[in-house]
């Protein structure tokens, strides 16, 4: 027996019945996976304000950064899957195209205003602006609003082609005006309307990942046994392809005496822009994990599902909360708030001042406090959003 959209939204964890093949309600495994992605993302954003480097020679520092690599790929893939499922619920391609276009514009606006202020706590727009993950998601959604008119299988093929053939976009980007090339694939600093913008997340290959995620929605609407089998096969195949290719490359490349351990070299794949190996490394385990997520029960599953039902709300809240918590930590530790915390984050100068860096124990303590504080507002908003499925809240 199927479950209605209202029934699914009212339950923190929805576990679809064995005979359902065309789901229009929420799918528990997707919400839980999104919740895990958001929690991992929070680790990295606490790290930004802790002064701990993005990777490093020690096991703890390296994996504090590495584990957060699953966030962006999973978020983009499942955004595509969510768009496909939204189309089933909303009644067709026109509805999903309109939804993607409007939500894309909203995300871009949030990145350049609310998130810009939350990251920096300053109004220095003349010297620093960031094209971050919401910027990228917004433009990918706008592009997807055009792609959704194609057959779903064709969208998946296009997505794979963009990801695998992404190096071709480097040359295309160089042939375009500098800012357009930076936004498309090359990244780096650009100038728009006289204002500088640091392009962290580019359009390619992420629009390909979102297109693959859209096709992956057809997998998530299959019957339980088929869906679980396909998720395991796709996820494990991608993971195995990464292990074989990355290990072969690490072995083939000579390493000096100062080189990091072999495991670090295998796992340290390029994220900006995301390489094929980076995406295989991250998306494979996420997809293979989904059948296990379906079996999760209890308080932890409910908390993760709550976060996963309102990922944008979580994202918009967690940056200023982490930043404000960092101000408090600085005040307690040094008796003053370090001016660096009002600088331009996360990548532009000023750099981390000497003696500021937190211990990993403090980093994870702050992370745990932030996640705990976010639960109540996210639970409230998830309930409010479920009651307004066809209203404005569906865009947030």
DRENDO-1510 file (C-alpha; in Angstrom, 1 decimal, always signed):
<recs>
REC; n; res; u; v; w
REC; 1; UNK; +0.0; +0.0; +0.0 .
REC; 2; UNK; +1.4; +3.4; -0.9 .
REC; 3; UNK; +1.7; +6.5; +1.3 .
REC; 4; UNK; +0.4; +9.9; +0.6 .
REC; 5; UNK; +2.5; +13.1; +0.6 .
REC; 6; UNK; +0.8; +14.4; +3.7 .
REC; 7; UNK; +1.4; +11.1; +5.6 .
REC; 8; UNK; +5.0; +11.0; +4.6 .
REC; 9; UNK; +5.6; +14.6; +5.5 .
REC; 10; UNK; +4.0; +14.1; +8.9 .
REC; 11; UNK; +6.3; +11.3; +9.9 .
REC; 12; UNK; +10.0; +12.1; +10.8 .
REC; 13; UNK; +11.1; +8.9; +9.2 .
REC; 14; UNK; +9.1; +7.4; +6.2 .
REC; 15; UNK; +9.9; +3.9; +5.3 .
REC; 16; UNK; +8.1; +3.1; +2.0 .
REC; 17; UNK; +6.2; -0.1; +1.6 .
REC; 18; UNK; +7.5; -3.1; -0.4 .
REC; 19; UNK; +5.0; -2.7; -3.3 .
REC; 20; UNK; +5.4; +1.0; -3.9 .
REC; 21; UNK; +7.0; +1.8; -7.3 .
REC; 22; UNK; +5.9; +5.4; -7.9 .
REC; 23; UNK; +6.5; +7.3; -4.7 .
REC; 24; UNK; +5.3; +10.9; -4.2 .
REC; 25; UNK; +6.0; +11.2; -0.4 .
REC; 26; UNK; +9.3; +11.6; +1.4 .
REC; 27; UNK; +11.7; +8.8; +1.3 .
REC; 28; UNK; +13.5; +8.1; +4.6 .
REC; 29; UNK; +16.8; +7.1; +3.2 .
REC; 30; UNK; +17.2; +10.3; +1.2 .
REC; 31; UNK; +16.3; +12.5; +4.2 .
REC; 32; UNK; +18.7; +10.6; +6.5 .
REC; 33; UNK; +21.5; +10.8; +3.9 .
REC; 34; UNK; +20.9; +14.5; +3.5 .
REC; 35; UNK; +21.0; +14.9; +7.3 .
REC; 36; UNK; +24.4; +13.1; +7.5 .
REC; 37; UNK; +25.6; +15.3; +4.7 .
REC; 38; UNK; +24.6; +18.5; +6.6 .
REC; 39; UNK; +26.2; +17.3; +9.8 .
REC; 40; UNK; +29.5; +16.5; +8.1 .
REC; 41; UNK; +29.4; +19.9; +6.4 .
REC; 42; UNK; +29.1; +21.6; +9.8 .
REC; 43; UNK; +32.5; +20.0; +10.8 .
REC; 44; UNK; +34.2; +21.7; +7.9 .
REC; 45; UNK; +32.7; +25.1; +8.6 .
REC; 46; UNK; +33.6; +24.9; +12.2 .
REC; 47; UNK; +37.1; +24.1; +11.0 .
REC; 48; UNK; +37.2; +27.3; +8.9 .
REC; 49; UNK; +36.8; +29.4; +12.1 .
REC; 50; UNK; +39.0; +27.2; +14.2 .
REC; 51; UNK; +42.1; +28.0; +12.1 .
REC; 52; UNK; +42.8; +24.2; +11.6 .
REC; 53; UNK; +44.2; +23.7; +8.1 .
REC; 54; UNK; +42.3; +22.0; +5.3 .
REC; 55; UNK; +44.1; +18.7; +5.6 .
REC; 56; UNK; +47.5; +18.1; +7.0 .
REC; 57; UNK; +50.3; +15.7; +7.9 .
REC; 58; UNK; +48.5; +14.1; +10.9 .
REC; 59; UNK; +45.7; +11.6; +10.8 .
REC; 60; UNK; +43.3; +13.7; +12.8 .
REC; 61; UNK; +43.7; +16.9; +10.7 .
REC; 62; UNK; +43.6; +15.0; +7.4 .
REC; 63; UNK; +40.4; +13.1; +8.1 .
REC; 64; UNK; +38.7; +16.1; +9.8 .
REC; 65; UNK; +38.8; +17.6; +6.3 .
REC; 66; UNK; +38.5; +14.5; +4.2 .
REC; 67; UNK; +35.3; +13.2; +5.8 .
REC; 68; UNK; +33.6; +16.5; +4.9 .
REC; 69; UNK; +34.3; +15.9; +1.2 .
REC; 70; UNK; +31.1; +13.8; +1.0 .
REC; 71; UNK; +29.0; +16.9; +1.7 .
REC; 72; UNK; +29.0; +18.9; -1.6 .
REC; 73; UNK; +28.7; +15.8; -4.0 .
REC; 74; UNK; +25.9; +14.3; -1.9 .
REC; 75; UNK; +24.1; +17.5; -1.6 .
REC; 76; UNK; +24.2; +18.2; -5.4 .
REC; 77; UNK; +23.3; +14.6; -6.3 .
REC; 78; UNK; +20.3; +14.4; -4.0 .
REC; 79; UNK; +19.2; +17.9; -5.1 .
REC; 80; UNK; +18.8; +16.4; -8.5 .
REC; 81; UNK; +17.0; +13.4; -7.1 .
REC; 82; UNK; +14.7; +15.6; -5.1 .
REC; 83; UNK; +13.9; +17.6; -8.3 .
REC; 84; UNK; +12.8; +14.4; -10.0 .
REC; 85; UNK; +10.7; +13.3; -7.1 .
REC; 86; UNK; +9.2; +16.8; -6.9 .
REC; 87; UNK; +8.1; +16.5; -10.5 .
REC; 88; UNK; +6.2; +13.3; -9.8 .
REC; 89; UNK; +4.4; +15.0; -6.9 .
REC; 90; UNK; +3.8; +18.3; -8.6 .
REC; 91; UNK; +2.5; +16.8; -11.7 .
REC; 92; UNK; +4.9; +17.3; -14.6 .
REC; 93; UNK; +7.9; +18.9; -16.2 .
REC; 94; UNK; +6.5; +22.4; -16.3 .
REC; 95; UNK; +6.0; +22.4; -12.5 .
REC; 96; UNK; +9.5; +21.1; -11.8 .
REC; 97; UNK; +11.1; +23.5; -14.3 .
REC; 98; UNK; +9.4; +26.5; -12.7 .
REC; 99; UNK; +10.4; +25.2; -9.2 .
REC; 100; UNK; +14.0; +24.7; -10.2 .
REC; 101; UNK; +14.3; +28.2; -11.9 .
REC; 102; UNK; +12.7; +30.1; -9.0 .
REC; 103; UNK; +14.7; +28.1; -6.3 .
REC; 104; UNK; +17.9; +28.6; -8.3 .
REC; 105; UNK; +17.5; +32.4; -8.3 .
REC; 106; UNK; +16.7; +32.3; -4.6 .
REC; 107; UNK; +19.9; +30.4; -3.8 .
REC; 108; UNK; +22.0; +32.8; -5.8 .
REC; 109; UNK; +20.5; +35.8; -4.0 .
REC; 110; UNK; +21.0; +34.1; -0.6 .
REC; 111; UNK; +24.7; +33.4; -1.4 .
REC; 112; UNK; +25.4; +37.0; -2.4 .
REC; 113; UNK; +23.6; +38.6; +0.5 .
REC; 114; UNK; +22.7; +36.6; +3.7 .
REC; 115; UNK; +25.5; +34.1; +3.4 .
REC; 116; UNK; +28.1; +36.7; +2.4 .
REC; 117; UNK; +27.3; +38.6; +5.6 .
REC; 118; UNK; +27.1; +35.4; +7.7 .
REC; 119; UNK; +30.6; +34.2; +6.6 .
REC; 120; UNK; +32.3; +37.5; +7.3 .
REC; 121; UNK; +30.3; +39.6; +9.7 .
REC; 122; UNK; +31.4; +42.6; +7.7 .
REC; 123; UNK; +30.0; +44.7; +4.8 .
REC; 124; UNK; +33.2; +44.9; +2.8 .
REC; 125; UNK; +31.5; +44.0; -0.5 .
REC; 126; UNK; +34.0; +46.2; -2.4 .
REC; 127; UNK; +36.8; +43.8; -1.7 .
REC; 128; UNK; +35.3; +40.4; -1.2 .
REC; 129; UNK; +32.4; +38.3; -2.4 .
REC; 130; UNK; +32.2; +34.5; -2.6 .
REC; 131; UNK; +30.6; +32.2; -5.2 .
REC; 132; UNK; +30.1; +29.3; -2.9 .
REC; 133; UNK; +28.0; +26.2; -2.8 .
REC; 134; UNK; +24.6; +28.0; -2.9 .
REC; 135; UNK; +25.8; +30.0; -5.9 .
REC; 136; UNK; +26.7; +26.8; -7.7 .
REC; 137; UNK; +23.5; +25.0; -6.7 .
REC; 138; UNK; +21.5; +27.9; -7.9 .
REC; 139; UNK; +23.0; +28.1; -11.3 .
REC; 140; UNK; +22.8; +24.3; -11.7 .
REC; 141; UNK; +19.1; +24.4; -10.8 .
REC; 142; UNK; +18.5; +27.1; -13.4 .
REC; 143; UNK; +20.3; +25.0; -16.0 .
REC; 144; UNK; +18.4; +21.9; -14.9 .
REC; 145; UNK; +15.1; +23.9; -15.4 .
REC; 146; UNK; +15.9; +23.6; -19.1 .
REC; 147; UNK; +17.3; +20.1; -19.1 .
REC; 148; UNK; +14.2; +18.6; -17.4 .
REC; 149; UNK; +12.3; +18.9; -20.7 .
REC; 150; UNK; +14.5; +16.1; -22.1 .
REC; 151; UNK; +13.9; +12.4; -21.5 .
REC; 152; UNK; +15.1; +11.4; -18.1 .
REC; 153; UNK; +17.6; +8.9; -19.6 .
REC; 154; UNK; +19.0; +11.6; -21.8 .
REC; 155; UNK; +19.5; +13.8; -18.8 .
REC; 156; UNK; +21.5; +11.1; -17.1 .
REC; 157; UNK; +23.7; +10.5; -20.1 .
REC; 158; UNK; +24.4; +14.3; -20.4 .
REC; 159; UNK; +25.3; +14.3; -16.7 .
REC; 160; UNK; +27.8; +11.5; -17.1 .
REC; 161; UNK; +29.2; +13.1; -20.2 .
REC; 162; UNK; +29.8; +16.4; -18.4 .
REC; 163; UNK; +31.4; +14.8; -15.5 .
REC; 164; UNK; +33.7; +12.5; -17.5 .
REC; 165; UNK; +34.5; +15.1; -20.2 .
REC; 166; UNK; +34.9; +18.0; -17.8 .
REC; 167; UNK; +38.5; +18.8; -18.9 .
REC; 168; UNK; +37.1; +20.0; -22.2 .
REC; 169; UNK; +35.5; +22.9; -20.3 .
REC; 170; UNK; +38.8; +24.3; -19.3 .
REC; 171; UNK; +39.6; +25.2; -22.9 .
REC; 172; UNK; +36.1; +26.5; -23.4 .
REC; 173; UNK; +36.5; +28.6; -20.3 .
REC; 174; UNK; +39.7; +30.1; -21.5 .
REC; 175; UNK; +38.0; +31.1; -24.8 .
REC; 176; UNK; +35.3; +32.9; -22.9 .
REC; 177; UNK; +35.6; +36.3; -21.1 .
REC; 178; UNK; +37.5; +35.8; -17.9 .
REC; 179; UNK; +34.6; +36.0; -15.5 .
REC; 180; UNK; +32.5; +33.6; -17.6 .
REC; 181; UNK; +35.3; +31.1; -17.8 .
REC; 182; UNK; +35.9; +31.3; -14.0 .
REC; 183; UNK; +32.2; +30.7; -13.3 .
REC; 184; UNK; +32.0; +27.8; -15.9 .
REC; 185; UNK; +35.0; +25.7; -14.8 .
REC; 186; UNK; +38.3; +27.5; -14.2 .
REC; 187; UNK; +37.4; +29.2; -10.9 .
REC; 188; UNK; +39.6; +31.8; -9.1 .
REC; 189; UNK; +39.1; +35.5; -8.9 .
REC; 190; UNK; +36.7; +37.4; -11.2 .
REC; 191; UNK; +35.2; +40.9; -11.4 .
REC; 192; UNK; +31.5; +41.5; -12.0 .
REC; 193; UNK; +30.0; +45.0; -12.2 .
REC; 194; UNK; +33.2; +46.3; -10.7 .
REC; 195; UNK; +33.0; +44.0; -7.6 .
REC; 196; UNK; +35.5; +41.2; -7.0 .
REC; 197; UNK; +34.2; +37.7; -6.5 .
REC; 198; UNK; +36.1; +34.6; -5.5 .
REC; 199; UNK; +34.7; +31.6; -7.5 .
REC; 200; UNK; +35.0; +28.6; -5.2 .
REC; 201; UNK; +32.3; +26.3; -6.7 .
REC; 202; UNK; +32.1; +26.3; -10.5 .
REC; 203; UNK; +29.2; +25.1; -12.7 .
REC; 204; UNK; +31.1; +22.1; -14.3 .
REC; 205; UNK; +31.1; +19.3; -13.3 .
REC; 206; UNK; +28.5; +20.0; -10.7 .
REC; 207; UNK; +25.6; +20.5; -13.2 .
REC; 208; UNK; +26.5; +17.0; -14.4 .
REC; 209; UNK; +26.3; +15.6; -10.9 .
REC; 210; UNK; +22.8; +17.2; -10.5 .
REC; 211; UNK; +21.7; +15.7; -13.8 .
REC; 212; UNK; +22.9; +12.3; -12.8 .
REC; 213; UNK; +21.0; +12.8; -9.5 .
REC; 214; UNK; +17.9; +13.6; -11.5 .
REC; 215; UNK; +18.2; +10.3; -13.4 .
REC; 216; UNK; +18.9; +8.6; -10.1 .
REC; 217; UNK; +15.4; +9.5; -9.0 .
REC; 218; UNK; +14.2; +6.8; -11.3 .
REC; 219; UNK; +16.1; +4.3; -9.2 .
REC; 220; UNK; +14.6; +5.6; -6.0 .
REC; 221; UNK; +11.1; +5.0; -7.3 .
REC; 222; UNK; +11.6; +1.3; -8.0 .
REC; 223; UNK; +10.3; -1.4; -5.8 .
REC; 224; UNK; +12.3; -2.0; -2.6 .
REC; 225; UNK; +14.3; -5.1; -3.7 .
REC; 226; UNK; +15.3; -3.6; -7.1 .
REC; 227; UNK; +16.1; -0.2; -5.6 .
REC; 228; UNK; +18.4; -1.7; -2.9 .
REC; 229; UNK; +20.1; -3.9; -5.4 .
REC; 230; UNK; +20.7; -1.1; -7.9 .
REC; 231; UNK; +22.0; +1.3; -5.2 .
REC; 232; UNK; +24.5; -1.3; -4.0 .
REC; 233; UNK; +25.6; -2.2; -7.5 .
REC; 234; UNK; +26.0; +1.5; -8.6 .
REC; 235; UNK; +27.6; +2.6; -5.3 .
REC; 236; UNK; +30.0; -0.3; -5.0 .
REC; 237; UNK; +31.0; -0.2; -8.7 .
REC; 238; UNK; +31.8; +3.5; -8.4 .
REC; 239; UNK; +33.8; +3.0; -5.2 .
REC; 240; UNK; +35.7; +0.1; -6.6 .
REC; 241; UNK; +36.5; +2.1; -9.8 .
REC; 242; UNK; +37.9; +4.9; -7.5 .
REC; 243; UNK; +40.0; +2.5; -5.4 .
REC; 244; UNK; +41.6; +0.8; -8.4 .
REC; 245; UNK; +42.3; +4.0; -10.4 .
REC; 246; UNK; +43.4; +6.1; -7.5 .
REC; 247; UNK; +45.7; +3.4; -6.2 .
REC; 248; UNK; +47.2; +2.8; -9.6 .
REC; 249; UNK; +48.0; +6.5; -10.0 .
REC; 250; UNK; +49.5; +6.8; -6.5 .
REC; 251; UNK; +51.7; +3.8; -7.1 .
REC; 252; UNK; +52.8; +5.0; -10.6 .
REC; 253; UNK; +53.8; +8.5; -9.3 .
REC; 254; UNK; +57.1; +8.5; -7.6 .
REC; 255; UNK; +57.0; +9.9; -4.0 .
REC; 256; UNK; +59.8; +11.8; -2.3 .
REC; 257; UNK; +60.8; +11.1; +1.3 .
REC; 258; UNK; +58.6; +14.1; +2.4 .
REC; 259; UNK; +55.5; +12.8; +0.6 .
REC; 260; UNK; +52.4; +12.0; +2.7 .
REC; 261; UNK; +51.5; +8.4; +3.3 .
REC; 262; UNK; +50.1; +6.3; +0.5 .
REC; 263; UNK; +46.6; +6.4; +1.9 .
REC; 264; UNK; +46.6; +10.2; +2.1 .
REC; 265; UNK; +47.8; +10.4; -1.5 .
REC; 266; UNK; +45.0; +8.0; -2.6 .
REC; 267; UNK; +42.3; +10.0; -0.8 .
REC; 268; UNK; +43.5; +13.5; -1.5 .
REC; 269; UNK; +41.6; +14.0; -4.8 .
REC; 270; UNK; +41.0; +17.4; -6.4 .
REC; 271; UNK; +37.8; +19.1; -5.2 .
REC; 272; UNK; +38.1; +22.5; -6.9 .
REC; 273; UNK; +36.9; +21.7; -9.6 .
REC; 274; UNK; +35.8; +18.3; -8.5 .
REC; 275; UNK; +37.7; +15.6; -10.5 .
REC; 276; UNK; +36.2; +12.3; -11.7 .
REC; 277; UNK; +38.1; +10.5; -9.0 .
REC; 278; UNK; +36.9; +12.8; -6.3 .
REC; 279; UNK; +33.3; +12.2; -7.4 .
REC; 280; UNK; +33.7; +8.5; -7.6 .
REC; 281; UNK; +35.3; +8.5; -4.1 .
REC; 282; UNK; +32.4; +10.4; -2.6 .
REC; 283; UNK; +29.3; +9.5; -4.5 .
REC; 284; UNK; +29.9; +5.8; -4.6 .
REC; 285; UNK; +29.7; +5.3; -0.8 .
REC; 286; UNK; +26.8; +7.7; -0.5 .
REC; 287; UNK; +24.7; +5.6; -3.0 .
REC; 288; UNK; +25.8; +2.3; -1.5 .
REC; 289; UNK; +24.8; +3.6; +2.0 .
REC; 290; UNK; +21.2; +4.3; +1.0 .
REC; 291; UNK; +19.9; +0.7; +1.6 .
REC; 292; UNK; +21.3; +0.8; +5.1 .
REC; 293; UNK; +19.7; +4.2; +5.7 .
REC; 294; UNK; +16.3; +2.7; +5.0 .
REC; 295; UNK; +16.8; +0.4; +8.0 .
REC; 296; UNK; +17.8; +3.1; +10.4 .
REC; 297; UNK; +15.4; +3.6; +13.3 .
REC; 298; UNK; +15.4; +5.5; +16.6 .
REC; 299; UNK; +16.4; +8.9; +17.9 .
REC; 300; UNK; +19.5; +9.3; +15.7 .
REC; 301; UNK; +17.6; +8.5; +12.6 .
REC; 302; UNK; +14.9; +11.0; +13.6 .
REC; 303; UNK; +17.4; +13.8; +14.2 .
REC; 304; UNK; +19.2; +13.1; +10.9 .
REC; 305; UNK; +15.9; +12.9; +9.0 .
REC; 306; UNK; +14.8; +16.2; +10.5 .
REC; 307; UNK; +18.0; +17.9; +9.3 .
REC; 308; UNK; +17.6; +16.2; +5.9 .
REC; 309; UNK; +14.1; +17.5; +5.4 .
REC; 310; UNK; +15.2; +21.2; +5.7 .
REC; 311; UNK; +18.8; +21.3; +4.4 .
REC; 312; UNK; +18.6; +24.9; +3.1 .
REC; 313; UNK; +17.2; +26.1; +6.5 .
REC; 314; UNK; +20.0; +24.2; +8.2 .
REC; 315; UNK; +22.6; +25.7; +5.9 .
REC; 316; UNK; +21.5; +29.3; +6.3 .
REC; 317; UNK; +21.3; +29.0; +10.1 .
REC; 318; UNK; +24.5; +27.1; +10.7 .
REC; 319; UNK; +27.0; +29.6; +9.2 .
REC; 320; UNK; +26.2; +32.6; +11.4 .
REC; 321; UNK; +25.8; +30.3; +14.5 .
REC; 322; UNK; +29.2; +28.8; +13.9 .
REC; 323; UNK; +30.7; +32.2; +13.3 .
REC; 324; UNK; +29.1; +33.7; +16.5 .
REC; 325; UNK; +30.3; +30.7; +18.5 .
REC; 326; UNK; +33.8; +31.3; +17.3 .
REC; 327; UNK; +33.6; +34.9; +18.6 .
REC; 328; UNK; +32.6; +33.5; +22.0 .
REC; 329; UNK; +35.5; +31.0; +22.0 .
REC; 330; UNK; +37.9; +33.7; +21.1 .
REC; 331; UNK; +36.6; +35.9; +23.9 .
REC; 332; UNK; +36.9; +33.1; +26.5 .
REC; 333; UNK; +40.4; +32.0; +25.3 .
REC; 334; UNK; +42.0; +35.3; +24.7 .
REC; 335; UNK; +39.9; +37.8; +26.7 .
REC; 336; UNK; +39.0; +39.5; +23.4 .
REC; 337; UNK; +37.5; +38.8; +20.0 .
REC; 338; UNK; +40.2; +38.4; +17.5 .
REC; 339; UNK; +39.8; +40.9; +14.6 .
REC; 340; UNK; +40.5; +38.0; +12.2 .
REC; 341; UNK; +37.0; +36.7; +12.8 .
REC; 342; UNK; +35.6; +39.7; +11.1 .
REC; 343; UNK; +37.8; +39.2; +8.1 .
REC; 344; UNK; +36.9; +37.7; +4.7 .
REC; 345; UNK; +36.3; +34.0; +5.0 .
REC; 346; UNK; +36.8; +31.3; +4.1 .
REC; 347; UNK; +39.7; +31.7; +1.6 .
REC; 348; UNK; +40.6; +35.3; +1.3 .
REC; 349; UNK; +43.1; +37.3; +3.5 .
REC; 350; UNK; +43.6; +38.0; +6.3 .
REC; 351; UNK; +45.0; +34.5; +7.1 .
REC; 352; UNK; +44.8; +32.8; +10.4 .
REC; 353; UNK; +46.9; +34.7; +13.0 .
REC; 354; UNK; +49.7; +33.0; +14.8 .
REC; 355; UNK; +48.6; +31.2; +18.0 .
REC; 356; UNK; +44.9; +31.2; +17.1 .
REC; 357; UNK; +44.5; +27.6; +15.9 .
REC; 358; UNK; +42.1; +25.5; +18.0 .
REC; 359; UNK; +42.8; +21.9; +19.1 .
REC; 360; UNK; +40.8; +19.2; +17.4 .
REC; 361; UNK; +39.0; +18.4; +20.7 .
REC; 362; UNK; +37.7; +22.0; +20.8 .
REC; 363; UNK; +36.8; +21.9; +17.2 .
REC; 364; UNK; +34.6; +18.8; +17.7 .
REC; 365; UNK; +33.1; +20.2; +20.9 .
REC; 366; UNK; +32.0; +23.3; +19.2 .
REC; 367; UNK; +30.6; +21.3; +16.3 .
REC; 368; UNK; +28.6; +19.1; +18.7 .
REC; 369; UNK; +27.2; +22.2; +20.4 .
REC; 370; UNK; +26.2; +23.8; +17.1 .
REC; 371; UNK; +24.5; +20.7; +15.8 .
REC; 372; UNK; +22.6; +20.3; +19.1 .
REC; 373; UNK; +21.4; +23.9; +19.0 .
REC; 374; UNK; +20.2; +23.6; +15.4 .
REC; 375; UNK; +17.9; +20.7; +16.1 .
REC; 376; UNK; +15.0; +22.5; +17.7 .
REC; 377; UNK; +14.6; +25.3; +15.0 .
REC; 378; UNK; +15.0; +22.7; +12.3 .
REC; 379; UNK; +12.3; +20.5; +13.8 .
REC; 380; UNK; +10.0; +23.5; +14.0 .
REC; 381; UNK; +10.7; +24.5; +10.5 .
REC; 382; UNK; +10.3; +20.9; +9.1 .
REC; 383; UNK; +6.8; +20.8; +10.7 .
REC; 384; UNK; +5.9; +24.3; +9.3 .
REC; 385; UNK; +7.2; +23.4; +5.8 .
REC; 386; UNK; +5.3; +20.1; +5.8 .
REC; 387; UNK; +2.1; +22.2; +6.4 .
REC; 388; UNK; +2.9; +24.5; +3.5 .
REC; 389; UNK; +4.0; +22.0; +0.7 .
REC; 390; UNK; +2.5; +24.1; -2.1 .
REC; 391; UNK; +3.3; +27.5; -0.6 .
REC; 392; UNK; +6.3; +29.7; -0.5 .
REC; 393; UNK; +8.1; +27.6; +2.1 .
REC; 394; UNK; +8.7; +24.8; -0.5 .
REC; 395; UNK; +11.4; +27.0; -2.0 .
REC; 396; UNK; +13.3; +27.2; +1.3 .
</recs>
